[in-house]
């Protein structure tokens, strides 16, 4: 088992990957630097290997697929995840690693948004999207993560081996953040500097399509992790809709003793039945979530025991 493993997922980062590997080997000389090449069409793998990295390949396209492969194959006491585009300075890696190794933090978040991100980043929609996602998750999940979508993080062995990677693309960071919050893992933020990509290096993140995927991921995970809240909102909305159409019928009946619109009354009844079904679904799924939480804690104990035997 490695003491520290630096994980660098790459796709066509030939302009920067050599510098990134060199920087992290200088700051963390005891670390093993892994570069996972994701079907690059340039010389990313060759340059990374020349800089001293362990180069492996993931042939399923997408950052989430690469992270899943990394987490499966690599065993380490501390994992540092960064990007191969040289936007994250290696100088902060030591502080992040120390929090995992000494304070037993499960996930350290490299916070760009509290430092230079909004000045350095030249894509305004990315700035707005990061702010919206951060606000949405911190409100919905009652957390204080400062940068939800940062690619610069440190993890414990327990986090990596208990995290089920389901995302295939750039929504992986959102999934990591929500998983850590939901499972009550120890999270700390470290403010880091951010620098924009060097000239000639292009971002692989599509502002609109990947932004939609991130929002859908938040929706899906909120439904899965907070079912009683999610289905209670649906039940409330259905009840309000039924009430809007039912009240005029009730008022007319109170005045005249007649029901003016039987079809509407029947529909209102079915809508309210759907509201009750949604509420009961939320209660049942919340009970299942509690059982899942208990199972997760038992799994963490087994992972910790396995790590001690390594």
N, C-alpha and C positions, 0 to 999 in steps of 0.2 A: 504494500500500500504506500502510495506517495504521501509525503508530508503536505505539499501544496501542489495542486495541479492547475495550470492556467489553460483555460479552454477558449479557443478562438475559432468560431465557425466562419468560413470564408466562401465567398463566391465572387470570382474575378476581382481580387484585391491585390493584384500584382504590383501596383504602384506604391502600396503602403505596408504590405504584410511583413516584409523583411525588417523594416524599422520597428514595427510593433513587437515582433518576436525578440529582437535585440534589446529593446527597452525593458521588456518584462524579465528577460534573463539577467539584465544588469541590476534591476531593483530587487528581484527575488532569485538570487543565484542558486538557492536550494530547490527551487521549483522545477517541475517538468512541464514544458510548454507543449501543448497539443494543438495542432492545426488540423481541423477537419474540412477538407475541400469538398464543396457541394457542386460538383460538375462544372468547375471553372473552365473557361475556354482560353484563358491566358496562362501565364507561367507561375500562378500563385503557389502551387504545390512545390515546384522546384525551388523557388526563392525561399519559402518557409523552411524547407529541408536544409538549404544552404546556411540559413541563419541559426540552425541548431534545434529546430522544432521536431517533434515526433509528428509525422504527417500521416493521416489516415483519410479515408474517403467515405462519404455518405452519398449514395446514388439516388435516393428519394429527394426530390427538390423541395426546399423550404427550410427555413431556420428552425422551426419546431421539430422537424424530422431530424435535423442535425443534432440538436440539443438532446433529443431522446436517445440517439445513438451514443453520444458522449456519456450521458448519465448511466447508461447500461454498462458500458465497457470500462470506465475508469473508476478506480477506487482511490480515494485520497481523504486525508483528515480535513482538508480545506480545499475548496474549489474557488477559483477566481474566473468569472466569465467576463469576457470583453469582446469587442468587435475588431475586425481586421482592418478597419478604415482609418486608424490613427486619430480618432476623435476623442478617445479617452486616455488621458495621460497615465502612464504606468506608475508615476510617483505616489499615487494614492493606494496602490495595491498592498503595500506593507501594513498600513493602518487598517485596511479592510480585513486582511488575513489575521491580524492580531486579535481583532474582535471575535473572529470565529474560534481561533485556537486558545485564547486566554479567557474570554468572557462567555464562551459557548453560545454565541449568537447563531441562530439558524440561518438568517438571511440578512446580509448587509446590502443596503441599497445605495448605489452611487448617485447622489442627488445632483443633477445638472441644473435643475430649474431654479435652485436657490443661488446660483452663481452666474456663470457667463453664457448660459444657453441662449437666452433671448437676444443677446447681443451678437453672438457668433453665428447662430443658425440663420440662414438666408431664405428659409422657406416659411413664410408667414402662416400658412395653413397648418404646418406641423406645430408651430408654437401654440396656435389656438387649440388644435386637437389634443396636445399634451395637457393643456390646462383643463379642458373639458373632461378628459378621461380621469385625471387626478381628482377633480372635484366630485365627479359622479361616484367613483369607487369609495372615496373617503366618506361620503355622505351615506351611500347605500350600505356599506359594510362597517361603518363606524371605526375608521382607522386613521392613522396619521402618517401614511407613507408619502414622502415628499415628491417622488418621481416614479410614477407607475410604469412607464415604458422605457426606462433606461436599460441599456444593454450591458452596463457595468455593475456587476454584483459579486458578492462572495457568499458561499453556501457551506453549511456543515454537511458531514457525511449523512446524518440522519435526514436532513431535508432532501438531498439528492436521491437517496434510495427509497424514500417514501412518497416522492412526487410523481403522480401518474400523468405523463405528458400526453395530452390529447390534441393540442393544437399542432397544425402543420406548418404555419407560417409565422409572420411577425407578431401575431397575437399571443405568442408564447410568454412574453414578459407580463402581460395582463393576467394570464392564467397563473403564472408563478405568484404574483402579488396576492391575488384573491385566495389562492390555496394556502399561502402562509397566514393570511389574516384569519381565514375560516378555521384553520387547525390550531390557532392560538400559539403559533411559533414565535420565537423571540426574534424581533425585527429591529434593526437600528439603521439610521440614515447617516451617511457620510457625505458632506458637501464636497463635490469635486469640480475641477475646472473642465470646461468643454471647449473644444476647438472644431471649427467646421472642417469638412473634408478638404484636402488639398486640391488644387486645380487639376482637372483631368480625372479625378475620382468621382464616380457617380453613385448616388444612393440607390439601393435596390428596393426601397420602401415606396410604394405607390400611395400618394396622399389619400386618394379617394377610395379605391378598392380595399386597401389594407385598413383604412380608417373605418369603413363599414364592417369589416370582419372583426375589428376590435370591439365595436359597439355591440355587435351580435354576440360576441363572446361574453361581454359583461351581462347582457340579457340572459344568455343561457346559464351562466354560472350563478347569477342571482336566483333564477328559478330553481336550480339544483341545490344550492347551498342555503337558501332562505325560502323554502316552499310555503311556510305558513304566511309569511309576509306577501309573497308573490300572489298566491291564490286568494288571500283575503282582499287584496286590491281588486282582483277580478270579480270576486263576489260582491264587493261594494259597488263597483261600476254597474254590474248587472242589476243589482237592487235599485240603484238610482234610476236606471232606464225603465225598469218595471214601474217604479213609483211615478215617474213623469207621466206615463200613459194611464196609470190606474187612478190617480187622484181625481182627474176630471170625471171619470166614470162614477167614482164614489160620491163626489159632490152632487152630480145629477141624480143619483139614486137617493141621496138623503133628501133632496128637494121634492122629487116626483114619485119616488118609489119604483121607478122603472130603470132598467139597464139599457142604455141607448145603443151600446155597441158590444155585443157578445163576442165576436171574433177577437177584438182588442183585449177584452178581459181574459179570454182563454190564452192568448199569447203572453200576456203579463204573468199569468200563472206559470206557464212553461219557463219564462225567463227567470222567475224567482226560484223555480226548481233547479235551474242550471246554476244559479248563484249558490244555493245550498250545497249542490254537488261539488262546486269548486271549493267551498269552505271545507267540506269533509275531506276532499282530496288533499288539501293543504295540511290538515291535522294528521292524516295518515302518513303522508310523506315526511312530515316533521318528526314523527315517531321513528320512521326508518332512518332518518338522518342522525338521530340520537344514537341509534344502534351502530351506525357507520362510524360515528365519532369514537365510540367505545372500542370498536374493532381497530380503528386507526391507532389509538393509544397503545393497545396491546401489540400492534405491529411495530411501533416505535421501540418498545422494550426489546423485542426480538432483534431489531436492527442494531440497537446499542450493544446487546450481548454479542452479536456476531462481530461487530467492530472491535470489541475488547479482545476477541480471540485472534485477531489478525496480527 
